[in-house]
Amino acid sequence: MPESTAYTHHQISAALNRAVEDISDAASLPEEGTIDALNLLVNAAIHYLEHPDDGLAQVVEAGYDATPDEVIGWISS
């Protein structure tokens, strides 16, 4: 098992966002739906690191100009 390493908020965010971009490009994913879901995953992961007791509603409230139902609607479309 590799040695434990600490990463900054910026490093974690950059790595997750790069992964989304690389996956999106490789698979030619549509912006609406799949990419929305991957971006929400990134935002939730970062938010949960800083606020482990929050839920998805707090993630959306902190990072989107939309309601949780609207954001989930983007993913479900």
C-alpha positions as CSV (number, residue, x, y, z in Angstrom):
1,M,0.0,0.0,0.0
2,P,1.4,3.4,-0.9
3,E,2.4,5.8,1.8
4,S,-0.2,8.2,3.0
5,T,0.0,11.6,1.2
6,A,-1.8,14.8,2.0
7,Y,-3.3,16.8,-0.9
8,T,-4.6,20.4,-1.0
9,H,-8.1,21.3,-1.8
10,H,-6.9,22.7,-5.1
11,Q,-5.0,19.5,-6.1
12,I,-8.0,17.3,-5.3
13,S,-10.4,19.5,-7.2
14,A,-8.0,19.8,-10.2
15,A,-7.5,16.0,-10.3
16,L,-11.3,15.3,-10.2
17,N,-12.1,17.9,-12.8
18,R,-9.4,16.6,-15.1
19,A,-10.7,13.1,-14.7
20,V,-14.2,14.3,-15.7
21,E,-12.8,16.1,-18.7
22,D,-10.6,13.2,-19.8
23,I,-13.5,10.7,-19.5
24,S,-15.9,13.1,-21.3
25,D,-13.5,13.7,-24.1
26,A,-12.7,10.0,-24.5
27,A,-16.3,8.9,-24.6
28,S,-17.7,12.0,-26.3
29,L,-20.3,12.4,-23.6
30,P,-23.2,14.8,-23.9
31,E,-23.0,18.0,-21.8
32,E,-26.5,17.5,-20.4
33,G,-27.1,14.4,-18.2
34,T,-23.9,12.5,-17.9
35,I,-21.5,15.4,-17.6
36,D,-23.9,17.1,-15.2
37,A,-23.8,14.0,-13.1
38,L,-20.0,13.8,-13.1
39,N,-19.7,17.5,-12.2
40,L,-22.2,17.0,-9.4
41,L,-20.1,14.1,-8.1
42,V,-16.9,16.3,-8.2
43,N,-18.7,19.1,-6.4
44,A,-20.2,16.8,-3.8
45,A,-16.9,15.1,-3.1
46,I,-15.1,18.4,-2.5
47,H,-18.0,19.7,-0.4
48,Y,-18.1,16.6,1.7
49,L,-14.4,16.8,2.5
50,E,-15.0,20.2,4.0
51,H,-18.5,19.6,5.4
52,P,-18.9,15.9,6.1
53,D,-22.2,16.2,7.8
54,D,-23.9,18.0,4.9
55,G,-26.1,16.3,2.3
56,L,-26.7,16.8,-1.4
57,A,-29.1,19.7,-0.8
58,Q,-26.3,21.6,0.8
59,V,-23.9,20.8,-2.0
60,V,-26.4,22.2,-4.5
61,E,-27.1,25.2,-2.4
62,A,-23.4,26.0,-2.1
63,G,-22.4,25.5,-5.7
64,Y,-25.4,26.0,-8.0
65,D,-27.9,28.7,-8.9
66,A,-30.6,26.0,-8.9
67,T,-32.7,23.8,-6.6
68,P,-31.7,20.2,-5.9
69,D,-34.7,19.1,-7.9
70,E,-33.5,21.1,-10.9
71,V,-30.0,19.7,-10.7
72,I,-31.3,16.2,-10.4
73,G,-33.5,17.0,-13.4
74,W,-30.5,17.8,-15.5
75,I,-29.0,14.4,-14.7
76,S,-32.3,12.6,-15.3
77,S,-32.9,14.1,-18.7
